[in-house]
């Protein structure tokens, strides 16, 4: 199908973007890579009279790895995440997750900011950012503010971002320990039926800390604090993993859809989380 008619804007700076958002209100949408928004416009599932393309806005790209943390510009593409040797050393789970997003054509255009900002519960980066305890930087009429990733998602496609704000960067402490991003999907390019991001720190033979987040199993990404807590102080044996899975299942809220009924999704979530914990522990 062909999208409805719209006005197209390509501002050069963030104040210009915010001015357009303030002028046009709910009729305006910001576009990063466009892989979520453009298909919805073509299918007439989204009516966007004013489309604001972020491709020419200065200062929105780049990967910065410091002594204690990482900052990624919102317009950085998934392909750039994959190609960054510095990022692979600091946070290898990001590369592992990015390689499982859609296909190369999408990854060359799809951006980190677009993936986390639109509140799609099927996107991979939101859950991963919750696993990292990341912070999102937003720019609006009053300047910059930050929102923790674990507080950003309110419901499907609803976030803490105000209508006249733009997400400009994601930041997180350098992850420690073992990691894994596991994803089950029907075919290449599909959203996950279930996905799990796990970071585990080992102290001797026991788990010192664990962070676990799940994707596409509720109307928001799910950071399961209880699942991580179930592993702490254990040798991450079968009993501990089963306890973590049980805790995670209490936190998710899947629904029946074309990826399967609730019982199937719960089963897949358990299998995926078990694999992710085992692999993260082996890497710790």
N, C-alpha and C positions, 0 to 999 in steps of 0.2 A: 504494500500500500504506500501511498504518498502522504507525508505529514501535512497537517493544516498549515496555512500561510503563517509566517512569523517574521519578525524583524530580527536581524542578526547584528550583534555588536562584538567588537574585538578591542577592548580597552588595553592600555599600555601599563597601567599601574593599579594598585589596590584601591586607592581613593576613587578612581574612575569606576571600578567595579561596584563599590558600595554606593556611589551616587546613582548608578543605574538601578540597583536593587531598591533604593529608597524611592526613586521616581516611579518605578513600575510595580512595586509591591508584589502581590501574589501572582501577577502575570509574568514575572521574570524568573528565569532559572539560569543558574551557572552551570557551564559544561566544562569538564576537564578532558578526559579522553573520549567521552561520548558513548562508551559501549553499553551503558545502562540506559541513558536518556534517549539517544537517537532511535533505538528499536521501539521504545515505548511511544515516541512521537509518530513513527511510521505506522504503528498499529492503531493509532488514535487513542491509545490508553493514557496519554499525557497531552494536554493542550497547553502549549508554551508560546504565547504571543510574542514574548521578548526573550531571545536566547543570547546569553552572554558567554562568549568563548574565552577561556583563560589562557590560551596558548601563548599570547604575546606579553603576559604580565611578568614584569621583572621580579627576580628574587624568589621565585616559587619552586625552583629546581635545586637539586643537589643533595648529596649524602655527606654528612659531617660526623666523623667518628672521633670522639675525644677520649680523655683518660678514664672518665667515669660514665659516659653515656653516648647516645647516638641521636642525631636529629636528621630527619628526612623531609625535604621540601614536598609539599602536597602534589606538585606536578611531576615529580619523579616517577618514571614508568616502572612497571614490573620488570621489564627487560633490563633496566638500569640496576635494579636490585640484584638481579641474577648475575650481572656482569661485574659487580663491584667486589674485587678481591678483599678490600679493606673491610667491607661490611660482612663478607663471608667469614672473616676471622673473628669479628666482634660479635656477630649475631647470626650464626649459620642457619638457624631455623627459618629466618626470613627467606633465604634463598630456597630452602627446601619447600616452603609453602608457595612461594611465587612460581616455582616450576610446575606446580599442580593447578595453577589458575588457567582455565580455558585452554588456549593454544597460542603458538608464537605470534600470530597476527594480532590477537587481542593484547598480548603482553607488551608488544611494541607501542601500543597506544594507551592501554589502560593504565591509570595512575594510582598511586597510593592514596592520594587525597580523595579521588572519586570513589575508590573502593570503601573507604571508611566513612565518608561524609553523608552518603545518601540513606543510610540506615537499613539497607537490604539485609535481612537476616541470613541470606544465603551466601553473602560475600565472605571471603576467607580472612581478610586482614582485620576486621573488627574483633573477632575472637582472639586472634594472635596478639593484637595490641592490648587486650584485656589480660592475657597471660603475662605480658611484659609489664603490666601496670603502667602503660604509656600515658602520656599527656598530649592532648590536642590543643594547638594554638589557633585561635580564631581572631579574625580582624573585622571590625565593624565601625560604626560611626564614632564610637568612643575610644577607638584604638584597639589594642590587643588585650585578650584575656585567655586564660587556659582552663581546660576542663579535663578531669581524669577520664580515661577511656572507659573505666568501670562505671562512670556516672553519665556517660554521654548518650546512651541508647535508652529510649523511653518506650517505644513500641515499634512495630514494623514501619519503616520509612519515617519515623518520628524521632528526632534527636534534640539535644540541648542547644543546637545551633539556632540562633534567631534568623528570621527571614532576611535581614539586611547584613548578615555576617558571612564571611568566607573562611573555610578552614585552610590554613596556610602551611602547617607543618605538624609532624608527629615527632615526639621525643620520648626516649625511654632510657633507663639505666642499662648499662652493658649487662646482658644476661650472663649468668654463671651456671656451670654444671652441664649436665646432659640435657639433650633436647630431642623432640620429635614432633613432626606434624603429620598426622595420619588422616587420610580422606577416602571415603567410599563414595563413588558416584556411578551413575548408570553407563556413562560413556564419556569420552574425551570432550571437554568443553562444557559439560553439564555442571550445575550446582551440586554440592555435596548432599548425599542422603544424610550423612553425618561426618563430622570432622572433629579432630581433637588436637589441641596444642598443649604440649607438656614441657615444662622445664623442671629439672630435679637437681638439687645440690646434695652430694654425698659427703658424709663425714665419717671416715673409717668404713665400717660396713653397714652404716645405717643412713637413713634419709634425714638430712638436716632441714630441708625445706622443699616444697613442691608447689608449683603453680599450674593450674589446669583450667582450660577454657574450651567450650564446645560451640560448634557452628551448625546452623540450620536445624536446630532442635527446639526452637521456641520462636517467639516473634522478635526476640533480640538475641545477640550472642550471649552465652551463659558462662560467666566466670564462677566456677564451682569451688568456693573456698573450702567447703566440707570435704570434697574429694581430695584436695591437696593435703588437708589436715589428717586424713585417714592414713596417709603414707608416712608422715613425719614420725621419726623415732623407730621406724620398723626397718627390716632388712629388705623391704619391698618384695616379700614372698607372695605366694598365691593368696593367702588369707588377706594380706594388706591390699592387694590389687582388687580382690573381690569387694572389700569394704569401700574402696575408693569408687568403684563402679556403682555400688549401691547408693552411695552418697550423691554421685552425679545424676543417677536416674531420678532421685528425689528433687533435683533442681531443674531438670528440663521439662518441657511441656510441648511435645510434638503433636501434630495434627495429621489426620488422614489426608493424603493428596496423591498425585500421580507417581510419587516416589515410594508409596507404600502405606499400609495402615500403621497405626500407632505401635502395635505390638512388634511389628517388623523394625520400625525405627528405633525402638528401645533396644532390641536385640543388636542391631547394627552399631548403635552408640556404645554398647557394652564391649563389643568385639573391637571396635576402633580404639576405644580408650585403653583397653588391655594391651593392644599392640603398641600404642604410643608410650605407655608407661614402661613396658618392657624394653623398648628400644632406647628411650631416654635414660633409663637406669643403666643399660649396658654402655652407654656413652659417658655416663657420669664418672 
